[in-house]
Amino acid sequence: MRTGFATLTVLLLGYVTACSGSNTATSTEPDMRFGHRYEGVAPDGYRTVTISVPEQERKFTYFPATFDRVFVRPELLQLEQDTVAVEILVKGSLPDACMELHTFDQERMGNIITATLQMSRGQSHVCATARHPYRLYLMLEGGFVQGHYTLKLNDSTIPFTVRKLETRE
């Protein structure tokens, strides 16, 4: 019986030590903070993209970006933290090969975040219409305390919640 108790104690101490280890991964690795990220083309066919800076000498036409789904990915709120960062994953499709994601602007008033995502196309470009699936990871500005929030992205409203990590005693 003592051997079983000693083994259980060692396992519990190992688990607690592993869980309370260094927080360096949370400040540097998005996979550890928000969940897995795909680079390149994911199995679902969406290509990971970033917002590109347009060429200065070209003229562009701007449009609200089209998207299919938005996933809000808050960090887990640990006991020693007051606020956490929140990342959003936008999955959508550009309507042709000439379109690019252009800007992401956001404004926060209390628990409501109003954001716009725009795409652009160079003027006088003719492109064949073809669906180009994309995935885009974006950070919401500021820290978020435990509570309920609303993200308004273009014409969509996405509610989300930041929760404290529950511990059992």
C-alpha positions as CSV (number, residue, x, y, z in Angstrom):
1,M,0.0,0.0,0.0
2,R,2.9,2.4,0.8
3,T,4.5,1.8,-2.6
4,G,1.3,2.7,-4.3
5,F,0.9,5.9,-2.2
6,A,4.6,6.9,-2.9
7,T,4.1,6.3,-6.6
8,L,0.9,8.4,-6.7
9,T,2.7,11.2,-4.7
10,V,5.6,11.3,-7.1
11,L,3.3,11.3,-10.1
12,L,1.2,14.2,-8.6
13,L,4.3,16.2,-7.8
14,G,5.6,15.7,-11.4
15,Y,2.3,16.8,-12.8
16,V,2.1,19.9,-10.6
17,T,5.8,20.8,-11.4
18,A,5.1,20.4,-15.2
19,C,2.0,22.5,-15.0
20,S,3.6,25.3,-13.0
21,G,6.7,25.5,-15.1
22,S,8.1,28.4,-17.0
23,N,5.8,30.7,-18.8
24,T,8.2,31.6,-21.6
25,A,6.3,29.6,-24.2
26,T,3.2,31.7,-23.5
27,S,4.9,34.9,-24.4
28,T,6.6,33.6,-27.6
29,E,4.8,30.7,-29.2
30,P,1.3,31.2,-30.6
31,D,0.7,27.5,-30.8
32,M,1.1,27.3,-27.0
33,R,-1.0,30.4,-26.3
34,F,-3.9,30.1,-28.7
35,G,-3.9,26.6,-30.2
36,H,-2.3,25.1,-33.3
37,R,-1.4,27.3,-36.3
38,Y,-1.0,26.1,-39.8
39,E,1.7,27.4,-42.1
40,G,1.2,27.1,-45.8
41,V,-1.8,25.1,-47.0
42,A,-3.8,23.3,-44.3
43,P,-5.6,19.9,-44.8
44,D,-8.9,21.9,-45.2
45,G,-7.4,23.6,-48.3
46,Y,-7.1,27.1,-46.7
47,R,-3.7,28.8,-47.2
48,T,-2.3,30.8,-44.4
49,V,-1.8,34.4,-45.5
50,T,-0.7,37.7,-44.0
51,I,-1.8,41.3,-44.8
52,S,0.5,42.6,-47.4
53,V,1.7,46.2,-47.8
54,P,0.6,47.4,-51.3
55,E,3.0,48.9,-53.8
56,Q,3.1,52.7,-53.5
57,E,3.1,53.4,-57.2
58,R,0.0,51.3,-58.1
59,K,-3.6,52.4,-57.6
60,F,-6.0,50.0,-55.8
61,T,-9.7,49.5,-55.4
62,Y,-10.7,48.5,-51.9
63,F,-13.6,46.2,-50.8
64,P,-14.8,44.6,-47.5
65,A,-13.1,41.3,-47.2
66,T,-15.2,38.2,-47.6
67,F,-14.9,35.4,-45.0
68,D,-16.7,32.2,-44.1
69,R,-15.9,31.8,-40.5
70,V,-14.2,33.6,-37.6
71,F,-12.8,31.7,-34.6
72,V,-12.0,33.7,-31.5
73,R,-9.1,32.2,-29.6
74,P,-8.4,33.8,-26.2
75,E,-5.4,32.7,-24.1
76,L,-6.4,30.6,-21.1
77,L,-6.6,33.0,-18.1
78,Q,-4.3,31.7,-15.5
79,L,-4.7,32.3,-11.8
80,E,-1.8,34.8,-11.7
81,Q,-3.0,36.8,-14.7
82,D,-5.5,39.7,-14.7
83,T,-5.8,40.0,-18.5
84,V,-5.1,37.8,-21.6
85,A,-4.5,38.4,-25.3
86,V,-7.1,37.3,-27.8
87,E,-6.3,36.1,-31.4
88,I,-8.9,35.7,-34.1
89,L,-8.6,33.2,-37.0
90,V,-10.5,34.3,-40.1
91,K,-11.2,31.7,-42.8
92,G,-12.5,32.9,-46.1
93,S,-12.0,33.1,-49.8
94,L,-10.6,35.8,-52.1
95,P,-12.8,36.0,-55.3
96,D,-9.8,36.0,-57.7
97,A,-6.1,35.8,-57.9
98,C,-5.6,39.6,-58.0
99,M,-7.3,40.2,-54.6
100,E,-5.2,40.5,-51.5
101,L,-6.0,41.2,-47.9
102,H,-5.2,44.9,-47.3
103,T,-6.0,46.2,-43.8
104,F,-7.4,45.2,-40.5
105,D,-8.6,48.1,-38.3
106,Q,-10.1,47.8,-34.9
107,E,-11.6,49.9,-32.2
108,R,-12.7,48.8,-28.7
109,M,-15.3,50.4,-26.5
110,G,-15.7,48.4,-23.3
111,N,-16.6,44.8,-24.2
112,I,-17.4,45.6,-27.9
113,I,-14.7,45.4,-30.5
114,T,-15.6,46.9,-33.9
115,A,-13.2,45.8,-36.7
116,T,-13.0,46.0,-40.4
117,L,-11.0,43.7,-42.7
118,Q,-10.4,45.0,-46.3
119,M,-9.1,43.4,-49.4
120,S,-7.7,45.2,-52.4
121,R,-7.2,44.7,-56.1
122,G,-4.9,46.7,-58.4
123,Q,-6.9,49.0,-60.7
124,S,-7.0,48.0,-64.4
125,H,-6.3,44.4,-63.6
126,V,-8.4,41.7,-65.2
127,C,-8.4,38.4,-63.4
128,A,-10.3,35.2,-63.8
129,T,-12.8,34.5,-61.1
130,A,-11.6,31.6,-59.0
131,R,-12.0,30.9,-55.3
132,H,-8.7,31.3,-53.3
133,P,-9.3,30.0,-49.7
134,Y,-7.3,31.8,-47.0
135,R,-6.8,31.6,-43.3
136,L,-5.6,34.7,-41.4
137,Y,-4.4,35.0,-37.8
138,L,-4.9,38.5,-36.2
139,M,-4.4,39.8,-32.7
140,L,-7.0,41.9,-31.0
141,E,-5.5,45.0,-29.3
142,G,-5.3,45.2,-25.5
143,G,-5.8,42.8,-22.7
144,F,-9.1,41.1,-21.9
145,V,-10.4,40.3,-18.4
146,Q,-12.7,37.4,-17.7
147,G,-16.1,38.2,-19.2
148,H,-18.4,38.3,-22.3
149,Y,-17.4,40.2,-25.4
150,T,-18.7,41.0,-28.9
151,L,-16.6,41.2,-32.0
152,K,-18.2,43.0,-34.9
153,L,-16.2,42.2,-38.0
154,N,-17.5,43.9,-41.2
155,D,-21.2,42.8,-41.1
156,S,-20.8,39.9,-38.8
157,T,-21.3,39.7,-35.0
158,I,-19.3,37.1,-33.1
159,P,-19.8,36.8,-29.3
160,F,-17.0,35.3,-27.2
161,T,-16.1,34.7,-23.6
162,V,-12.8,34.9,-21.7
163,R,-12.8,32.3,-18.9
164,K,-10.6,31.7,-15.9
165,L,-8.7,28.4,-15.9
166,E,-10.5,26.3,-13.3
167,T,-8.5,24.4,-10.8
168,R,-9.7,21.6,-8.6
169,E,-8.6,21.3,-5.0
